[in-house]
Amino acid sequence: AWLPLVSYAEDHAVSSPAIEDEETLAKILDAQANDENAVDENGNLVGEPEPAEAAAQPAAPTVDMSIEKLRDFDYLLSNFYTVDSSTMIGPEQLNVDDLLSRSMKINTETDGPKVLIYHTHSQEEFKDSTPGDPSESIVGVGTYLTELLNAKGIETIHDTGVYDIIDGKLDRSNAYGKAEEAVRAILAENPSIEVVIDLHRDGVSADTHLVTEINGKPTAKIMFFNGLSRSRTNGDIEYLSNPYIQDNLAFSLQMKLACEENYPGLTRSIYLRAYRYNMHLMPKCLLVEAGA
């Protein structure tokens, strides 16, 4: 049902030099809301099918991460990224020298929380989750990640706000807008926060098992996700502008390379899509798909 909206959004994205009328903008924001994970008429999640992967595969060999290879745009793109058909990217944006030169480290010498974890789609559960139990949904994953980071001395806040339920029903039409308002308030109250993570569970076809083996344990794969605020049809989407796109790209690439070095096979290709996904809130923003 959302495919016509995406087509409409791309056809109208920058058709006027002035800002789009409210109706058009509403349609594009609605397309964004349903783009990362669609919902069918029964409220069930329907994700874009990924290539099937066998459960608990041994970790794949580490790809060549030498700077010489990474400077090759075609090599970098084919080995580290998946570009959605709705958008496009070029070597000027994936300039590895620029992306790797940007410091994504946090300042540990100042007080206060450093990381915020939240969930635009808090209702995302797993096949073996107890329905309605947040501790077994993606929110539970966020709780565990928060505990791990705090244990390492990285003070972390976990926002468990619900942004995809309206009147008791699953409704993602304004989830990103509602989440943005809440996250901005948290950032205003905690100016020491440097990293913002929107943690999701991916939606894939029923026979796809995104599992690998890390240190002898079956482990859910993760995927970093970037919005480029750019339509393949009409170019940059000005009213979904993001001044931090290059920082966001640097952060996800540096995280991807660190994962490949320490836990080869843990991460899938970084996924690039057309819209913004609230990654304009801070330079060090991550949208992470944890499992499926």
Phi, psi and omega in degrees: 000334183273348182301316177301327179294318179297316178300315178300316182298317182292321182291336185245006192303312180228040183287343181236140178293336177270171179295145183295157176293161187299324181295317179295315180299321179298320179294321181291319177296325177293321177298317178299317183300325184258002186282319185289326173207118182273161180232133180276183186294343178264004181084008180274145180288136177231110181259161175291124185301137174257160175303134182297139178232139180290147181291144173052049174285148173299154181301138180289154177300146179293133177286162179292115181250022178295149183298329179296318179288320183293336178286347177278108186304314182296320178294314181300313183296316185285335184260342186233353186224153164236124182256119179296150183295345182280349186223186180205159178210150182232176183297337179291331177273326179259052174276104190296328178296320177291313185295324181276345180276345181281127181283121177253013180285154176263155179274106183274359183269353179253157181274164176102165180297146182249335187231139172241128174246132177215178185220104175301322180246079185289344184273005180288119181244175178252166185303324183259014177289150169281117184307130177084359180262104183302331183293342180252010178257191177297335176296322177296324175298318178297322177298316181293317178298320177299316179298318181296316181292317178297323179295332178272005179085011176260098186299125188228138175256136176246111177271118181257021179300149181256120184242358184240024174235127176230126181054040176078005182236150177296122182209110184260009187300331180229023184298316181293323177294316179294320180294321180300316180299317181291318181294319178301321179294319179295318179295324178294324180280340184227074184294351179281348181293132181243338183235131178238125182240119172264109188260124182237168166246129184287155175249121182226176179294156189298332183265011178263127181239102183273072184231141173229187179239121179237122181051040176080004182244137172296129190223132177293135176284155176239159180221131173272145191225128179237138170262134185257357183050041184214127176265138177299326184285317190236005177084207186299136178266097191297324183276003167242042186292151178217106181289352185251019183304314182293323176294317177301316179295321178296318183295312182293322179293316179297322176294317179300314180295321178296320178296316180298324180289319186265325183222070183304134180094350181290322186256146170274178177297146175294129184262130180247126178229175195284328194268208192244319174058034177062021178276006177271002185281338185194149178301317183264072176250139175232136164250120186239129172263114182254106181073190184209000000 
